[in-house]
Amino acid sequence: MPARLVPWIALFVLGAGGLGATAAAATGAAAPPLGIDLDAFDHARKSLTLGNGLTMAYVEWGNPAGPPVVLIHGFTDNARDWAPLVPALDPSWRLIIVDIRGHGSSAKPECCYARIDFAYDIKLLLDALHVERADVVGHSLGSFITQTFAEFWPERTRRVVLVSSSGGPRHGCEPPRGKAAPPSMDFRGEILKLQEPLDPNSRFMIEWWSSPTPVDADFIRRQREDSARIPLRVWLAVLDQGLTGLALQETLPRLQAPTLLIWGGKDPIFGPKDRCSLRAALPKAQVKLFAELGHNPFWEQPAQVGAVVNGFLNTGR
């Protein structure tokens, strides 16, 4: 991404996998077992037409009569993004795991891809499923959607979990003088070079879906292949409409639901300044930092992350 753009936005567009494939390979460690049949998960997808006419795909998992928990994935991901974590979550919950617009098996309209558009889809999905109030968990781009949903529909929000998130630029959260953020790959520039059909095995896609610690190879292969099927116009629309000018600090004061913030300490996308800006905006939020993990901590240590999420969401039940 051009250097003239705000650095945290430049880093954010890594949203799917992150950096560090070489580091992961060098450790020699084995990927944690998935504990879930990916074919069964993929075949569980269903879809419905929302009140705005958009067809939205989603997976329901767990106890149909249990407390509803919505899981919202990141940029160029899909509902399967959460498959590594699902076995570690409380089986008594009713998980509603979405494909956001433009992604997975959901409709891919020419517009609109601002965070309020994504969040309104979630509200309409809950309307269609007759869910009055839910816990909402979001990762990366999905965390911004979660923020927005909780800000604009607080009566529909019980508790919030933001994984690998940011509060955007905030005064007082800049890196210390002389300690600028390390350079990152120009992913926006790389995306602008892409041509259809996208190759899931290209150098770009391998890097896009890399991880600093080992992750199940079949899971990553499926993720790459699905992201390659997203039309390039959607990639660009999300970059232009959903990841610039977010003004997160302006709306975060509306987020009053109890909130848990989860980060990996080695996240190359959202680092100290992002943690600072979100914690400053949500001073009552609980915080869990997994010091050795990256942008996708629930892929890397699903059992540990699941235990933290379970404890938080089961509070007050």
URJO-V427856 format. One record per residue. N is the residue number from 1. OMEGA is omega as a letter, one per 40 degrees, with the letter a starting at -180 (* if undefined). BURIAL is 1 if it has 16 or more other C-alpha atoms within 10 Angstrom, else 0. D_FIRST is the distance of its C-alpha to the first C-alpha in whole Angstrom. Layout:
n:N omega:OMEGA burial:BURIAL d_first:D_FIRST
n:N omega:OMEGA burial:BURIAL d_first:D_FIRST
This chain:
n:1 omega:a burial:1 d_first:0
n:2 omega:a burial:0 d_first:4
n:3 omega:a burial:0 d_first:6
n:4 omega:i burial:0 d_first:8
n:5 omega:a burial:0 d_first:7
n:6 omega:a burial:0 d_first:9
n:7 omega:a burial:1 d_first:9
n:8 omega:i burial:1 d_first:11
n:9 omega:i burial:1 d_first:9
n:10 omega:a burial:1 d_first:6
n:11 omega:a burial:1 d_first:8
n:12 omega:a burial:1 d_first:10
n:13 omega:i burial:1 d_first:9
n:14 omega:a burial:1 d_first:10
n:15 omega:a burial:1 d_first:13
n:16 omega:a burial:1 d_first:16
n:17 omega:a burial:1 d_first:17
n:18 omega:a burial:1 d_first:15
n:19 omega:i burial:1 d_first:15
n:20 omega:a burial:1 d_first:18
n:21 omega:a burial:1 d_first:20
n:22 omega:i burial:0 d_first:22
n:23 omega:a burial:0 d_first:23
n:24 omega:a burial:1 d_first:25
n:25 omega:a burial:0 d_first:26
n:26 omega:a burial:0 d_first:28
n:27 omega:a burial:0 d_first:29
n:28 omega:a burial:0 d_first:32
n:29 omega:i burial:0 d_first:32
n:30 omega:i burial:0 d_first:33
n:31 omega:i burial:0 d_first:31
n:32 omega:i burial:1 d_first:33
n:33 omega:a burial:0 d_first:35
n:34 omega:a burial:1 d_first:34
n:35 omega:a burial:0 d_first:37
n:36 omega:i burial:0 d_first:36
n:37 omega:a burial:0 d_first:37
n:38 omega:i burial:1 d_first:34
n:39 omega:i burial:0 d_first:36
n:40 omega:i burial:0 d_first:38
n:41 omega:a burial:0 d_first:35
n:42 omega:a burial:0 d_first:33
n:43 omega:i burial:0 d_first:36
n:44 omega:a burial:0 d_first:37
n:45 omega:i burial:1 d_first:34
n:46 omega:a burial:0 d_first:36
n:47 omega:i burial:1 d_first:35
n:48 omega:i burial:0 d_first:36
n:49 omega:a burial:0 d_first:36
n:50 omega:a burial:1 d_first:34
n:51 omega:i burial:0 d_first:36
n:52 omega:i burial:0 d_first:33
n:53 omega:a burial:0 d_first:34
n:54 omega:i burial:1 d_first:31
n:55 omega:a burial:1 d_first:32
n:56 omega:i burial:1 d_first:30
n:57 omega:a burial:1 d_first:31
n:58 omega:i burial:1 d_first:32
n:59 omega:i burial:1 d_first:34
n:60 omega:a burial:1 d_first:37
n:61 omega:i burial:1 d_first:38
n:62 omega:a burial:1 d_first:40
n:63 omega:a burial:0 d_first:43
n:64 omega:a burial:0 d_first:43
n:65 omega:a burial:0 d_first:45
n:66 omega:i burial:0 d_first:43
n:67 omega:a burial:1 d_first:41
n:68 omega:i burial:1 d_first:38
n:69 omega:a burial:1 d_first:35
n:70 omega:i burial:1 d_first:31
n:71 omega:a burial:1 d_first:29
n:72 omega:a burial:1 d_first:25
n:73 omega:a burial:1 d_first:22
n:74 omega:a burial:1 d_first:19
n:75 omega:a burial:1 d_first:16
n:76 omega:i burial:1 d_first:17
n:77 omega:i burial:1 d_first:20
n:78 omega:a burial:1 d_first:24
n:79 omega:a burial:1 d_first:27
n:80 omega:i burial:1 d_first:27
n:81 omega:a burial:1 d_first:25
n:82 omega:a burial:1 d_first:28
n:83 omega:i burial:1 d_first:30
n:84 omega:a burial:1 d_first:30
n:85 omega:a burial:1 d_first:31
n:86 omega:a burial:1 d_first:33
n:87 omega:a burial:1 d_first:36
n:88 omega:a burial:1 d_first:36
n:89 omega:a burial:1 d_first:36
n:90 omega:a burial:1 d_first:40
n:91 omega:i burial:0 d_first:41
n:92 omega:a burial:0 d_first:43
n:93 omega:i burial:1 d_first:40
n:94 omega:a burial:1 d_first:39
n:95 omega:i burial:1 d_first:35
n:96 omega:a burial:1 d_first:34
n:97 omega:a burial:1 d_first:30
n:98 omega:i burial:1 d_first:28
n:99 omega:i burial:1 d_first:26
n:100 omega:a burial:1 d_first:24
n:101 omega:i burial:1 d_first:24
n:102 omega:a burial:1 d_first:22
n:103 omega:i burial:1 d_first:22
n:104 omega:a burial:1 d_first:25
n:105 omega:i burial:1 d_first:28
n:106 omega:i burial:1 d_first:28
n:107 omega:a burial:1 d_first:27
n:108 omega:a burial:1 d_first:24
n:109 omega:i burial:0 d_first:25
n:110 omega:i burial:0 d_first:23
n:111 omega:e burial:0 d_first:22
n:112 omega:a burial:1 d_first:22
n:113 omega:i burial:1 d_first:19
n:114 omega:a burial:1 d_first:19
n:115 omega:i burial:1 d_first:20
n:116 omega:i burial:1 d_first:24
n:117 omega:i burial:1 d_first:24
n:118 omega:a burial:1 d_first:24
n:119 omega:i burial:1 d_first:26
n:120 omega:i burial:1 d_first:29
n:121 omega:i burial:1 d_first:29
n:122 omega:i burial:1 d_first:30
n:123 omega:a burial:1 d_first:32
n:124 omega:i burial:1 d_first:34
n:125 omega:i burial:1 d_first:34
n:126 omega:i burial:1 d_first:36
n:127 omega:a burial:0 d_first:38
n:128 omega:a burial:0 d_first:39
n:129 omega:i burial:0 d_first:39
n:130 omega:i burial:0 d_first:42
n:131 omega:a burial:0 d_first:40
n:132 omega:a burial:0 d_first:40
n:133 omega:a burial:1 d_first:38
n:134 omega:i burial:1 d_first:36
n:135 omega:a burial:1 d_first:34
n:136 omega:a burial:1 d_first:30
n:137 omega:a burial:1 d_first:28
n:138 omega:a burial:1 d_first:24
n:139 omega:i burial:1 d_first:21
n:140 omega:i burial:1 d_first:18
n:141 omega:i burial:1 d_first:17
n:142 omega:i burial:1 d_first:21
n:143 omega:i burial:1 d_first:22
n:144 omega:i burial:1 d_first:20
n:145 omega:i burial:1 d_first:22
n:146 omega:i burial:1 d_first:25
n:147 omega:a burial:1 d_first:25
n:148 omega:i burial:1 d_first:25
n:149 omega:a burial:1 d_first:28
n:150 omega:a burial:1 d_first:30
n:151 omega:a burial:1 d_first:29
n:152 omega:i burial:1 d_first:31
n:153 omega:a burial:0 d_first:33
n:154 omega:a burial:1 d_first:35
n:155 omega:i burial:0 d_first:38
n:156 omega:a burial:1 d_first:36
n:157 omega:i burial:1 d_first:35
n:158 omega:i burial:1 d_first:37
n:159 omega:a burial:1 d_first:34
n:160 omega:i burial:1 d_first:30
n:161 omega:i burial:1 d_first:28
n:162 omega:a burial:1 d_first:25
n:163 omega:i burial:1 d_first:23
n:164 omega:a burial:1 d_first:20
n:165 omega:a burial:1 d_first:19
n:166 omega:i burial:1 d_first:18
n:167 omega:a burial:1 d_first:20
n:168 omega:a burial:1 d_first:17
n:169 omega:i burial:1 d_first:17
n:170 omega:i burial:1 d_first:21
n:171 omega:a burial:0 d_first:23
n:172 omega:a burial:0 d_first:24
n:173 omega:i burial:1 d_first:22
n:174 omega:i burial:1 d_first:19
n:175 omega:i burial:0 d_first:19
n:176 omega:a burial:0 d_first:23
n:177 omega:a burial:0 d_first:23
n:178 omega:i burial:0 d_first:22
n:179 omega:i burial:0 d_first:20
n:180 omega:i burial:0 d_first:16
n:181 omega:i burial:1 d_first:14
n:182 omega:a burial:0 d_first:14
n:183 omega:i burial:0 d_first:11
n:184 omega:i burial:0 d_first:9
n:185 omega:a burial:0 d_first:8
n:186 omega:a burial:0 d_first:4
n:187 omega:i burial:1 d_first:6
n:188 omega:i burial:1 d_first:4
n:189 omega:i burial:0 d_first:5
n:190 omega:i burial:0 d_first:8
n:191 omega:i burial:1 d_first:9
n:192 omega:i burial:0 d_first:9
n:193 omega:a burial:0 d_first:12
n:194 omega:i burial:0 d_first:14
n:195 omega:i burial:0 d_first:17
n:196 omega:e burial:0 d_first:20
n:197 omega:i burial:0 d_first:22
n:198 omega:a burial:1 d_first:19
n:199 omega:a burial:1 d_first:21
n:200 omega:a burial:1 d_first:21
n:201 omega:i burial:0 d_first:22
n:202 omega:i burial:0 d_first:19
n:203 omega:a burial:0 d_first:17
n:204 omega:a burial:1 d_first:14
n:205 omega:i burial:1 d_first:16
n:206 omega:i burial:1 d_first:18
n:207 omega:a burial:1 d_first:15
n:208 omega:a burial:1 d_first:14
n:209 omega:i burial:1 d_first:18
n:210 omega:a burial:1 d_first:18
n:211 omega:a burial:1 d_first:20
n:212 omega:i burial:1 d_first:21
n:213 omega:a burial:1 d_first:25
n:214 omega:i burial:1 d_first:27
n:215 omega:a burial:1 d_first:27
n:216 omega:a burial:0 d_first:29
n:217 omega:a burial:0 d_first:28
n:218 omega:i burial:0 d_first:30
n:219 omega:a burial:1 d_first:28
n:220 omega:i burial:1 d_first:24
n:221 omega:i burial:0 d_first:25
n:222 omega:i burial:0 d_first:26
n:223 omega:i burial:1 d_first:23
n:224 omega:a burial:1 d_first:21
n:225 omega:i burial:0 d_first:24
n:226 omega:a burial:1 d_first:23
n:227 omega:i burial:1 d_first:20
n:228 omega:i burial:1 d_first:20
n:229 omega:i burial:1 d_first:23
n:230 omega:a burial:1 d_first:20
n:231 omega:a burial:1 d_first:20
n:232 omega:i burial:1 d_first:17
n:233 omega:i burial:0 d_first:17
n:234 omega:i burial:1 d_first:17
n:235 omega:a burial:1 d_first:14
n:236 omega:a burial:0 d_first:13
n:237 omega:i burial:1 d_first:15
n:238 omega:i burial:1 d_first:14
n:239 omega:a burial:1 d_first:11
n:240 omega:a burial:0 d_first:12
n:241 omega:a burial:1 d_first:15
n:242 omega:a burial:1 d_first:15
n:243 omega:i burial:1 d_first:12
n:244 omega:i burial:0 d_first:12
n:245 omega:a burial:0 d_first:15
n:246 omega:i burial:1 d_first:17
n:247 omega:a burial:0 d_first:19
n:248 omega:a burial:1 d_first:20
n:249 omega:a burial:1 d_first:23
n:250 omega:a burial:0 d_first:24
n:251 omega:a burial:0 d_first:26
n:252 omega:i burial:1 d_first:26
n:253 omega:i burial:0 d_first:30
n:254 omega:a burial:1 d_first:31
n:255 omega:a burial:1 d_first:30
n:256 omega:a burial:1 d_first:34
n:257 omega:i burial:1 d_first:34
n:258 omega:a burial:1 d_first:35
n:259 omega:i burial:1 d_first:31
n:260 omega:i burial:1 d_first:30
n:261 omega:i burial:1 d_first:27
n:262 omega:i burial:1 d_first:26
n:263 omega:i burial:1 d_first:23
n:264 omega:a burial:1 d_first:23
n:265 omega:i burial:1 d_first:23
n:266 omega:i burial:1 d_first:21
n:267 omega:i burial:1 d_first:18
n:268 omega:a burial:1 d_first:15
n:269 omega:a burial:1 d_first:13
n:270 omega:a burial:1 d_first:16
n:271 omega:a burial:1 d_first:18
n:272 omega:a burial:0 d_first:20
n:273 omega:i burial:1 d_first:19
n:274 omega:i burial:1 d_first:18
n:275 omega:i burial:1 d_first:22
n:276 omega:a burial:1 d_first:23
n:277 omega:a burial:1 d_first:22
n:278 omega:i burial:1 d_first:23
n:279 omega:i burial:1 d_first:26
n:280 omega:i burial:1 d_first:27
n:281 omega:a burial:1 d_first:27
n:282 omega:a burial:1 d_first:29
n:283 omega:a burial:0 d_first:31
n:284 omega:a burial:0 d_first:34
n:285 omega:i burial:1 d_first:31
n:286 omega:a burial:0 d_first:32
n:287 omega:i burial:1 d_first:30
n:288 omega:i burial:1 d_first:30
n:289 omega:i burial:0 d_first:27
n:290 omega:a burial:1 d_first:28
n:291 omega:a burial:0 d_first:27
n:292 omega:a burial:0 d_first:27
n:293 omega:a burial:1 d_first:24
n:294 omega:a burial:1 d_first:21
n:295 omega:a burial:1 d_first:19
n:296 omega:a burial:1 d_first:21
n:297 omega:a burial:1 d_first:25
n:298 omega:i burial:1 d_first:27
n:299 omega:a burial:1 d_first:26
n:300 omega:i burial:1 d_first:27
n:301 omega:a burial:1 d_first:30
n:302 omega:a burial:1 d_first:31
n:303 omega:a burial:1 d_first:35
n:304 omega:i burial:0 d_first:34
n:305 omega:i burial:1 d_first:31
n:306 omega:a burial:1 d_first:33
n:307 omega:i burial:0 d_first:36
n:308 omega:i burial:0 d_first:34
n:309 omega:i burial:1 d_first:33
n:310 omega:a burial:0 d_first:37
n:311 omega:a burial:0 d_first:38
n:312 omega:a burial:1 d_first:36
n:313 omega:i burial:1 d_first:37
n:314 omega:i burial:0 d_first:40
n:315 omega:i burial:0 d_first:41
n:316 omega:i burial:0 d_first:44
n:317 omega:* burial:0 d_first:44
